[in-house]
Amino acid sequence: MSTYAGRRGESLPWWLVLLEGIVAALFGLLLLFAPGATLLFLVQVLGLYLFIAGLFRIIGIFIDSSLWGLKLAAGVLCILAGILVLRHPMWSGVLVPTVLVFYIGFLSIFQGGIGIFLAFRGGGWGIGVVGALGILFGLILVSNPIIGVATLPLALGIFMLAGGVVAVGQAFRMR
């Protein structure tokens, strides 16, 4: 979900938040309804989502320069994760799934913290709830990576679908 969806006055254009929300919701549905698909495809979907989310965060710096350091860090982490996963899908999905789970867990904790921070700065309760869910999701993945590896498609699908729906709703409120 967009970490900018709740900001008033200083925000991304509503259509960009809408686009990110739709992409996240579609990827979430794909992960929920096609978990039996090949691991390679699921890993590529995750890599593509991470790469696109990182680009949106960096674009946000040029539109709204407040908190640019946090936006840049989140964007760079997302892009690096996306490139790593897309360049080495078999390696990422088969040889070191635990590393992938830790990376996604820490990224989720970081982005959830940004969401909660923005909620306290007037971003609304929606971004705060999604931020708290992101932190909870990240803590579960980091504290028990084996369960995280087994349930990652389902948990990530639920998180992406919920975040996408919230972003779409927020985009229409911004409009």
C-alpha contacts under 8 A as a table, 3 or more apart, distances in Angstrom:
res1	aa1	res2	aa2	distance
1	M	5	A	7.99
1	M	20	E	7.06
1	M	21	G	6.20
1	M	24	A	6.88
1	M	130	V	7.91
1	M	160	M	7.14
1	M	163	G	4.56
1	M	164	G	5.58
1	M	166	V	7.46
1	M	167	A	5.87
2	S	5	A	5.49
2	S	17	V	6.39
2	S	20	E	6.88
2	S	21	G	7.32
2	S	53	A	7.90
2	S	57	R	7.94
2	S	163	G	7.92
2	S	167	A	6.38
3	T	6	G	7.57
3	T	111	Q	7.58
3	T	114	I	7.04
3	T	115	G	5.60
3	T	118	L	7.57
3	T	127	I	7.17
4	Y	7	R	5.72
4	Y	11	S	5.97
4	Y	12	L	6.54
4	Y	17	V	7.76
4	Y	118	L	7.94
4	Y	123	G	7.98
5	A	11	S	7.12
5	A	12	L	7.48
5	A	17	V	6.29
5	A	123	G	7.50
5	A	127	I	7.21
5	A	167	A	6.17
5	A	170	Q	5.94
5	A	171	A	6.77
6	G	11	S	7.84
6	G	118	L	7.71
6	G	119	A	7.30
6	G	122	G	7.50
6	G	123	G	4.02
6	G	124	G	5.65
6	G	126	G	7.57
6	G	127	I	6.27
6	G	170	Q	6.79
7	R	10	E	6.03
7	R	11	S	5.45
7	R	118	L	7.47
7	R	122	G	6.71
7	R	123	G	4.66
7	R	124	G	7.80
8	R	11	S	6.18
8	R	122	G	7.72
8	R	123	G	7.05
8	R	174	M	7.90
10	E	64	D	5.96
11	S	60	G	7.89
11	S	63	I	7.47
11	S	64	D	6.33
12	L	16	L	6.54
12	L	17	V	6.73
12	L	60	G	6.17
12	L	63	I	6.41
12	L	64	D	7.13
13	P	16	L	5.49
13	P	17	V	6.75
14	W	17	V	5.24
14	W	18	L	6.14
14	W	171	A	4.77
14	W	172	F	6.98
14	W	174	M	5.64
14	W	175	R	5.70
15	W	18	L	4.83
15	W	19	L	6.05
15	W	171	A	6.67
16	L	19	L	5.03
16	L	20	E	6.22
17	V	20	E	5.20
17	V	21	G	6.08
17	V	167	A	6.17
17	V	168	V	6.91
17	V	170	Q	7.80
17	V	171	A	5.53
18	L	21	G	5.05
18	L	22	I	6.13
18	L	167	A	6.31
18	L	168	V	4.83
18	L	170	Q	7.93
18	L	171	A	5.13
18	L	172	F	7.56
19	L	22	I	5.17
19	L	23	V	6.20
19	L	168	V	7.82
20	E	23	V	5.16
20	E	24	A	6.09
20	E	53	A	7.42
20	E	56	F	7.81
20	E	164	G	7.14
20	E	167	A	7.39
21	G	24	A	5.13
21	G	25	A	6.03
21	G	163	G	6.97
21	G	164	G	3.82
21	G	165	V	6.24
21	G	166	V	7.34
21	G	167	A	4.73
21	G	168	V	5.04
22	I	25	A	5.12
22	I	26	L	6.06
22	I	164	G	5.84
22	I	165	V	7.45
22	I	168	V	6.60
23	V	26	L	5.20
23	V	27	F	6.17
23	V	49	Y	7.87
23	V	164	G	7.16
24	A	27	F	5.20
24	A	28	G	6.03
24	A	49	Y	7.29
24	A	160	M	5.26
24	A	161	L	6.22
24	A	163	G	7.01
24	A	164	G	4.78
25	A	28	G	4.93
25	A	29	L	6.16
25	A	160	M	5.77
25	A	161	L	4.11
25	A	162	A	7.08
25	A	163	G	7.17
25	A	164	G	4.37
25	A	165	V	6.23
26	L	29	L	5.14
26	L	30	L	6.18
26	L	161	L	7.10
27	F	30	L	5.01
27	F	31	L	6.23
27	F	45	V	7.07
27	F	49	Y	7.66
27	F	157	G	7.02
27	F	160	M	6.90
27	F	161	L	7.35
28	G	31	L	5.18
28	G	32	L	6.22
28	G	156	L	6.92
28	G	157	G	3.86
28	G	158	I	6.09
28	G	159	F	7.13
28	G	160	M	4.66
28	G	161	L	4.41
29	L	32	L	5.03
29	L	33	F	5.99
29	L	157	G	6.26
29	L	158	I	7.89
29	L	161	L	6.28
30	L	33	F	5.42
30	L	34	A	5.62
30	L	35	P	7.79
30	L	157	G	7.30
31	L	34	A	5.53
31	L	35	P	5.57
31	L	42	L	7.23
31	L	153	P	5.61
31	L	154	L	6.45
31	L	156	L	7.36
31	L	157	G	4.79
32	L	35	P	6.11
32	L	153	P	7.05
32	L	154	L	5.64
32	L	157	G	5.23
32	L	158	I	6.99
34	A	37	A	5.50
35	P	42	L	7.90
35	P	153	P	6.32
35	P	154	L	7.29
37	A	41	F	7.00
37	A	42	L	7.12
38	T	41	F	5.46
38	T	42	L	6.59
39	L	42	L	5.14
39	L	43	V	6.09
39	L	93	G	6.63
40	L	43	V	5.23
40	L	44	Q	6.20
40	L	89	P	6.05
40	L	90	M	6.37
40	L	93	G	6.94
41	F	44	Q	5.05
41	F	45	V	6.20
42	L	45	V	5.10
42	L	46	L	6.31
42	L	153	P	7.74
43	V	46	L	5.09
43	V	47	G	6.15
43	V	85	V	6.78
43	V	86	L	7.65
43	V	89	P	6.06
43	V	92	S	7.55
43	V	93	G	6.36
44	Q	47	G	4.96
44	Q	48	L	6.01
44	Q	85	V	6.86
44	Q	86	L	5.76
44	Q	89	P	6.54
45	V	48	L	5.15
45	V	49	Y	6.13
46	L	49	Y	5.14
46	L	50	L	6.15
46	L	82	G	7.32
46	L	85	V	7.69
47	G	50	L	5.18
47	G	51	F	6.13
47	G	81	A	6.85
47	G	82	G	4.02
47	G	83	I	6.71
47	G	84	L	7.62
47	G	85	V	5.06
47	G	86	L	5.34
48	L	51	F	5.12
48	L	52	I	6.14
48	L	82	G	5.98
48	L	86	L	7.16
49	Y	52	I	5.18
49	Y	53	A	6.00
49	Y	82	G	7.21
50	L	53	A	5.15
50	L	54	G	6.12
50	L	78	C	5.01
50	L	79	I	6.19
50	L	81	A	6.47
50	L	82	G	4.77
51	F	54	G	5.19
51	F	55	L	6.34
51	F	78	C	5.80
51	F	79	I	4.46
51	F	80	L	7.51
51	F	81	A	7.23
51	F	82	G	4.45
51	F	83	I	6.75
52	I	55	L	5.09
52	I	56	F	6.28
52	I	79	I	7.51
53	A	56	F	5.10
53	A	57	R	6.32
53	A	75	G	7.15
53	A	78	C	6.53
53	A	79	I	7.65
54	G	57	R	5.15
54	G	58	I	6.33
54	G	74	A	6.78
54	G	75	G	3.85
54	G	76	V	6.24
54	G	77	L	7.17
54	G	78	C	4.55
54	G	79	I	4.89
55	L	58	I	5.17
55	L	59	I	6.09
55	L	75	G	6.26
55	L	79	I	6.94
56	F	59	I	5.05
56	F	60	G	6.15
56	F	75	G	7.45
57	R	60	G	4.99
57	R	61	I	6.87
57	R	71	K	5.72
57	R	72	L	6.98
57	R	74	A	6.96
57	R	75	G	4.99
58	I	61	I	5.31
58	I	62	F	7.30
58	I	71	K	6.48
58	I	72	L	5.83
58	I	75	G	5.41
58	I	76	V	7.83
59	I	62	F	5.53
59	I	63	I	6.67
60	G	63	I	5.05
60	G	64	D	5.75
60	G	65	S	7.52
60	G	71	K	7.39
61	I	64	D	5.20
61	I	65	S	4.85
61	I	66	S	7.53
61	I	68	W	5.59
61	I	71	K	6.59
61	I	72	L	7.22
62	F	65	S	6.12
64	D	68	W	7.85
65	S	68	W	5.19
67	L	70	L	5.62
67	L	71	K	6.41
68	W	71	K	5.02
68	W	72	L	5.89
69	G	72	L	5.10
69	G	73	A	6.11
70	L	73	A	5.14
70	L	74	A	6.13
70	L	114	I	7.63
71	K	74	A	5.22
71	K	75	G	5.97
72	L	75	G	5.03
72	L	76	V	5.98
73	A	76	V	5.23
73	A	77	L	6.10
74	A	77	L	5.20
74	A	78	C	6.12
74	A	107	L	7.94
74	A	110	F	7.72
74	A	111	Q	6.87
75	G	78	C	5.17
75	G	79	I	6.10
76	V	79	I	5.11
76	V	80	L	5.99
77	L	80	L	5.19
77	L	81	A	6.08
77	L	107	L	7.37
78	C	81	A	5.15
78	C	82	G	6.05
78	C	107	L	7.77
79	I	82	G	5.00
79	I	83	I	6.07
80	L	83	I	5.18
80	L	84	L	6.05
81	A	84	L	5.15
81	A	85	V	6.14
81	A	103	Y	7.87
82	G	85	V	5.25
82	G	86	L	6.01
83	I	86	L	5.10
83	I	87	R	5.86
84	L	87	R	5.37
84	L	88	H	6.09
84	L	92	S	7.89
85	V	88	H	5.35
85	V	89	P	5.26
85	V	92	S	5.90
86	L	89	P	5.52
88	H	91	W	5.23
88	H	92	S	5.83
89	P	92	S	5.04
89	P	93	G	5.91
90	M	93	G	5.10
90	M	94	V	5.64
90	M	95	L	7.34
91	W	94	V	5.48
91	W	95	L	5.02
91	W	96	V	6.51
92	S	95	L	6.28
92	S	96	V	5.67
92	S	97	P	6.03
92	S	100	L	6.54
93	G	96	V	6.65
93	G	97	P	5.46
93	G	100	L	7.87
94	V	97	P	6.06
96	V	99	V	5.43
96	V	100	L	6.65
97	P	100	L	5.02
97	P	101	V	6.15
97	P	149	V	6.34
98	T	101	V	4.98
98	T	102	F	6.18
98	T	145	P	5.87
98	T	146	I	7.03
98	T	149	V	6.56
99	V	102	F	5.09
99	V	103	Y	6.09
100	L	103	Y	5.08
100	L	104	I	6.09
101	V	104	I	5.16
101	V	105	G	5.89
101	V	141	L	6.15
101	V	142	V	7.18
101	V	145	P	6.25
101	V	148	G	6.47
101	V	149	V	6.37
101	V	152	L	7.75
102	F	105	G	4.91
102	F	106	F	6.11
102	F	141	L	6.50
102	F	142	V	5.36
102	F	145	P	6.95
103	Y	106	F	5.32
103	Y	107	L	6.06
104	I	107	L	4.99
104	I	108	S	5.92
104	I	138	G	7.08
104	I	141	L	7.87
105	G	108	S	5.09
105	G	109	I	6.23
105	G	137	F	6.96
105	G	138	G	3.78
105	G	139	L	6.49
105	G	140	I	7.66
105	G	141	L	5.23
105	G	142	V	5.55
106	F	109	I	5.02
106	F	110	F	6.12
106	F	138	G	5.92
106	F	139	L	7.86
106	F	142	V	7.20
107	L	110	F	5.08
107	L	111	Q	6.10
107	L	138	G	7.39
108	S	111	Q	5.19
108	S	112	G	5.82
108	S	134	G	5.22
108	S	135	I	6.03
108	S	137	F	6.98
108	S	138	G	5.03
109	I	112	G	5.05
109	I	113	G	6.09
109	I	134	G	5.94
109	I	135	I	4.23
109	I	136	L	7.51
109	I	137	F	7.63
109	I	138	G	5.03
109	I	139	L	6.98
110	F	113	G	5.19
110	F	114	I	6.44
110	F	135	I	7.47
111	Q	114	I	5.02
111	Q	115	G	6.22
111	Q	131	G	6.97
111	Q	134	G	7.09
111	Q	135	I	7.82
112	G	115	G	4.95
112	G	116	I	6.27
112	G	130	V	7.07
112	G	131	G	3.70
112	G	132	A	5.87
112	G	133	L	7.17
112	G	134	G	4.66
112	G	135	I	5.01
113	G	116	I	5.17
113	G	117	F	6.10
113	G	131	G	6.15
113	G	132	A	7.48
113	G	135	I	6.79
114	I	117	F	5.00
114	I	118	L	6.11
114	I	131	G	7.16
115	G	118	L	5.13
115	G	119	A	6.12
115	G	127	I	5.62
115	G	128	G	5.67
115	G	130	V	7.19
115	G	131	G	4.53
115	G	132	A	7.79
116	I	119	A	4.93
116	I	120	F	6.35
116	I	127	I	6.80
116	I	128	G	4.53
116	I	129	V	7.65
116	I	131	G	5.23
116	I	132	A	6.68
117	F	120	F	5.33
117	F	121	R	6.46
117	F	128	G	7.79
118	L	121	R	4.91
118	L	122	G	6.61
118	L	123	G	5.37
118	L	127	I	7.48
118	L	128	G	7.49
119	A	122	G	5.39
119	A	123	G	4.18
119	A	124	G	5.16
119	A	125	W	6.14
119	A	126	G	7.81
119	A	127	I	5.80
119	A	128	G	4.93
120	F	123	G	6.67
120	F	124	G	7.63
120	F	128	G	7.71
123	G	126	G	7.97
123	G	127	I	6.56
123	G	128	G	7.81
124	G	127	I	6.06
124	G	128	G	6.81
125	W	128	G	4.94
125	W	129	V	6.12
126	G	129	V	5.23
126	G	130	V	6.32
126	G	166	V	7.00
127	I	130	V	5.17
127	I	131	G	5.93
128	G	131	G	4.92
128	G	132	A	6.08
129	V	132	A	5.09
129	V	133	L	6.16
130	V	133	L	4.99
130	V	134	G	6.07
130	V	162	A	8.00
130	V	163	G	6.51
131	G	134	G	4.96
131	G	135	I	6.30
132	A	135	I	5.12
132	A	136	L	6.19
133	L	136	L	5.00
133	L	137	F	5.95
133	L	159	F	7.90
134	G	137	F	5.04
134	G	138	G	6.05
134	G	159	F	7.70
135	I	138	G	5.05
135	I	139	L	6.08
136	L	139	L	5.14
136	L	140	I	6.21
137	F	140	I	5.25
137	F	141	L	6.33
137	F	155	A	7.88
138	G	141	L	5.13
138	G	142	V	6.11
139	L	142	V	5.12
139	L	143	S	5.85
140	I	143	S	5.30
140	I	144	N	6.08
140	I	145	P	7.83
140	I	148	G	7.22
141	L	144	N	5.57
141	L	145	P	5.24
141	L	147	I	7.58
141	L	148	G	4.95
142	V	145	P	5.75
142	V	148	G	7.97
144	N	147	I	5.77
144	N	148	G	6.24
145	P	148	G	4.61
145	P	149	V	6.00
146	I	149	V	5.16
146	I	150	A	6.47
147	I	150	A	5.15
147	I	151	T	6.09
148	G	151	T	5.23
148	G	152	L	5.32
149	V	152	L	5.31
150	A	153	P	7.86
151	T	154	L	5.52
151	T	155	A	6.04
152	L	155	A	5.19
152	L	156	L	5.65
153	P	156	L	5.30
153	P	157	G	5.85
154	L	157	G	5.09
154	L	158	I	6.25
155	A	158	I	5.24
155	A	159	F	6.18
156	L	159	F	5.05
156	L	160	M	5.92
157	G	160	M	5.20
157	G	161	L	5.99
158	I	161	L	5.20
158	I	162	A	6.08
159	F	162	A	5.26
159	F	163	G	5.99
160	M	163	G	5.09
160	M	164	G	5.85
161	L	164	G	5.10
161	L	165	V	6.14
162	A	165	V	5.22
162	A	166	V	6.22
163	G	166	V	5.15
163	G	167	A	6.09
164	G	167	A	5.04
164	G	168	V	6.13
165	V	168	V	5.12
165	V	169	G	6.20
166	V	169	G	5.12
166	V	170	Q	6.07
167	A	170	Q	5.01
167	A	171	A	5.98
168	V	171	A	5.05
168	V	172	F	6.49
169	G	172	F	5.37
169	G	173	R	6.43
170	Q	173	R	4.95
170	Q	174	M	6.08
171	A	174	M	5.00
171	A	175	R	6.26
172	F	175	R	5.03
